[in-house]
Amino acid sequence: MEKQLEIELIIFDMDGLMFDTEKISYIAWNEAANKYNYKISRDLFEKTVGTNLTKTKEIYLEHFGESFPFDLIRNERVKISDEFIKANGVPIKEGLYELIQYLNKSKIKKAIATSTSRRRASNLLSLVQIDGFFDYILCGDEIKNSKPNPEIFLKVADKLKCNPNKCLVLEDSELGVIAAYQAGMIPIIVPDLKEPSKEIQSFIFSRMDNLLDVKSFLQELLNCS
């Protein structure tokens, strides 16, 4: 089955897939919320993983009520995350550089479809010096509908003139997998904070432990070392 796949484009998620930043985000959201006497549970946070800012705000306001000072807490959360990255650097997921180096030798197009903002995505990609590697980058503040809506993936495919059914999507979140599946693409999940549920597993082409496994998969698929 794998040998029959035809891939024109590989679409990367960013947080939790390329960078080990979801854990930082969870800690930062909690530290920020605590300053305003709120507690964000792990389960609640996981509902926001893969969503853009608009959807994240909707989730938190629905849970805490309209009095929840989302914008103040979010601004504080950004400061905490930025300070951590400045002090410790961007935590890279295993196999990222190896996969990028391999894909650099291929003719397959590469893109990022991330729910984070353009400002933050550009900063992180620049810090690890891979911002010039991708053919196209689309961010959460540049689309109307958040994952699991397939809009972000379909816009990337359209921009790069690729058939959705020839697009391989690398995701760590369930919402991202659903979006890729609904876009008619080929979802591969590399789990980060949680394993995919049984329901989500039916949408996944393959589950892999890390990006080194993705590289090995592509080497076999493309018959190229």
N, C-alpha and C positions, 0 to 999 in steps of 0.2 A: 504493500500500500504506500509506504513512504517513498519508494522509488518512482511512483507515478505522480507525485506532487510536482507542480510547476510553480516556482516562486519568482515573482517579479519585484516584490517589495517586502522588506521586513520592517515592521513598525514596533518600536520600543516604547513601553511605558517608561517612566523615569523613577519616581520615588518608590522604594521597595523592590524595584527590579534592577535598575542600574546602580542606585545609591541606597545605602542602608540608613535611610533618613526617616522612615515611618516611626521607628522607635524614638528618635529624637523629637519628632513632632508630637507624639503622645505625651512624652515627659514635659515638653514645652507648653502644650495646651493645659495640662494639669497644674503646672506651676503658675501659669497666668490666671487660670480660673480660681485657684486657691486664694489669690490676692483679692478676689471679689466674693470670697466665701462660697464658691461652687466647687463641686467635685465631678469630674468627667470619668465615668467608668470605662474600663477596657471595652466592654460590649458596645457602649455608646460610641466611643471613638471609632471602633471598627466599622460602624455603619457609615462613617464619613470617608473611609479609605477608598480612593479612586474617584471621589466627587470633586467638583470645582467649588470655588468659594461660595457661590450663590446657593448651591445645594447643601453645602455644609452648614451655612447659616440657617437654612430652612429646617434642617434636622435638629440643630441645637435649640432653636426657638420653639419647635414643636415639643421638644422634651422638657425644657425648663420654663417655657412661657415667654410671652412678649417682653417681659421686664429683664430678661437675660441680656447683659451688656455685651453683646457679641462683638461689636466693632472695637471696643476698648480691650477686651480680652484677646481678640485676634491680633491687635497691634502689639500687645505685650508678648504674645506668643511668638510673633515674628522676631522681636528683639532678642528673646531668649534663644531661639533657634540660630539666629545670625551670630550671636556671641559664641555659641558652641562651635559653629562651623569655623569662625575666625580663629578660635583657640585651638581646635583639634583637626581642622581640615575636613574635607568631604569624605565620609566613609564609603568606600567603593565595594560593590558586591563582587564576590568571587567570580572570576572569569571574564569580567567586563572588558578589560584591555585586550585579553587574548582573543575574544570574540570580535572586537573591533578591528584588530590587526588582521584577522583572517578575512573578514568581510571587505576590508580595504583592497584585497586582491581579487575580489569577485566583481561581477558586473551587476549584481543585485542592488537595487536602490534601497536606501536606508532613511528612516524618518523617526521622529519622536512625536507621540501623541500623549501629552501629559495634562492632568487636571490642574496642575499648579499654574501660577501666574507667569506671564512672560518675564517679568523682572526677576523673579526668583529662579526660574529655569535658566535664563541666560547667565545669571551669576554663578550657579552651580556648575554648569557646563564649561564656563570660562575658567573657573578655578581648577578644574581637572584637565583643562586644555583639550577638550574633544568637541568644542562648539562648532568647529569647521568640518567635522566628519560627516554630518548628516545632510541629506539632500533637501530636507524640509523639516521644520519644527512647528507644531501647532499646540497652543496652550489653552488652559481652561478658561481664561478671561477673553478668549477670542472666538468662543462658540456660544450658542444660545442654550443648548441642552447638554447637561452633564451625563457622563456614564451613569447608568447602563444604556442610555440612549446611544445609538451607533453614530451619531452625527460626526464626532471628532475623527473617527476612523474613515468614514466615507469621504469626508472633506480632504483628508490626507491622500487617499487613493485617487480622488478626482484631480487634485493639484498635480500629482505626479503621473497622471494618465495611466493608472494601473487598474486592472480588473480586480474587484474585491476578492473573488475566489482564488486569486493568485497572490494574495497578501497574507503573510505570516505575521501574527501578532504575538508579541512577548509580553505577558502580563503577570502580576503577582496577586491581583485582587479579583474577587468574584465579580464585582461590578464591571471591571474591565473585560473579563472573559465573556460576560453576557453581551456587552456592547460589541465585541469582536464577532461573536457568534451571530448576533442579529444583523451585523453588517455583511454577513455571508463570507467571512474571512476564516482563517485557520488559527484558532487560539492555542497557544502553548502557555501553560502556567508554571511559573517558578515561585512556589509559595513563600511568603514572607512572614506575616504575623499569624496567619492561620492556614490550615489545610482547607482545600475546597470541599464544600459539602457534597453529599451524594447527588443532590439535584444539579449542582454545578458541574460535576464530573461528566455528566452526559453531554455537556457543551464543549468539552475540552478535547482537542486532538491528542495532546500528550501532556504529561506532568514530568517536570525535570527538576533535579535538585539544585542546580546552579547554572550559570551561563557557560561554564566549561562543557556541561552536558549538551547545551544548545549548539556549541561549536562542533562537538563530535557528531551530533545529529546532522548538521548541515554538511560536514565533510563527507559523511556517508551518502547523504542525499545527492550531493553534487559530484560524487565520485572524484573528489579532489582533495589532496592532502595539503 
